[in-house]
Amino acid sequence: MPAINNAIVARDNFGHIMRRENWAQQEPGVIVVFCIVFVVGVGLIGLWISKALARRKASKAALPA
């Protein structure tokens, strides 16, 4: 029984990987929605952090020295 050549098996598997279709190119709307949701989420988190820092700064300024 001949030994299995791993190089041939790896080359064949790589060929299957390279032949895959580009899902992101076929579904651009989904990618746009993901990007919009990400930008809105980052904006909301940034707003929350900004308000928390302003609140902290105001509370430190109100304390008597």
C-alpha positions as CSV (number, residue, x, y, z in Angstrom):
1,M,0.0,0.0,0.0
2,P,1.6,3.3,-1.1
3,A,2.1,6.0,1.5
4,I,-0.1,9.1,1.3
5,N,1.8,12.1,0.0
6,N,0.8,15.1,2.2
7,A,2.0,17.6,-0.3
8,I,-0.5,16.4,-2.9
9,V,-3.3,16.4,-0.3
10,A,-2.5,19.9,0.9
11,R,-2.3,21.1,-2.8
12,D,-5.7,19.7,-3.5
13,N,-7.3,21.2,-0.4
14,F,-5.7,24.6,-1.2
15,G,-7.3,24.4,-4.6
16,H,-10.7,24.0,-3.1
17,I,-10.1,27.0,-0.8
18,M,-9.0,29.2,-3.7
19,R,-12.1,28.4,-5.7
20,R,-14.5,29.7,-3.2
21,E,-16.8,32.6,-4.2
22,N,-16.5,36.0,-2.6
23,W,-19.6,36.2,-0.4
24,A,-19.0,39.8,0.5
25,Q,-18.9,40.8,-3.1
26,Q,-22.2,39.0,-3.8
27,E,-24.0,40.5,-0.8
28,P,-22.8,44.1,-0.6
29,G,-26.0,45.2,1.3
30,V,-25.2,43.1,4.3
31,I,-21.7,44.5,4.5
32,V,-23.1,48.0,4.3
33,V,-25.5,47.3,7.1
34,F,-22.7,45.8,9.3
35,C,-20.6,49.0,8.7
36,I,-23.5,51.3,9.5
37,V,-24.3,49.4,12.7
38,F,-20.6,49.4,13.7
39,V,-20.3,53.2,13.1
40,V,-23.5,53.9,15.1
41,G,-22.4,51.6,17.9
42,V,-18.9,53.3,18.1
43,G,-20.6,56.7,18.1
44,L,-23.0,55.8,20.9
45,I,-20.1,54.3,23.0
46,G,-18.1,57.4,22.4
47,L,-21.0,59.6,23.5
48,W,-21.4,57.5,26.6
49,I,-17.7,57.8,27.5
50,S,-17.8,61.5,26.8
51,K,-20.7,62.1,29.1
52,A,-19.1,59.9,31.8
53,L,-15.9,61.9,31.6
54,A,-17.8,65.2,31.7
55,R,-19.8,64.1,34.8
56,R,-16.6,63.0,36.5
57,K,-14.9,66.3,35.7
58,A,-17.9,68.2,37.0
59,S,-18.0,66.2,40.3
60,K,-14.3,66.8,40.9
61,A,-14.7,70.6,40.3
62,A,-17.6,70.7,42.8
63,L,-15.5,69.2,45.6
64,P,-14.0,71.8,47.9
65,A,-10.3,71.8,47.9
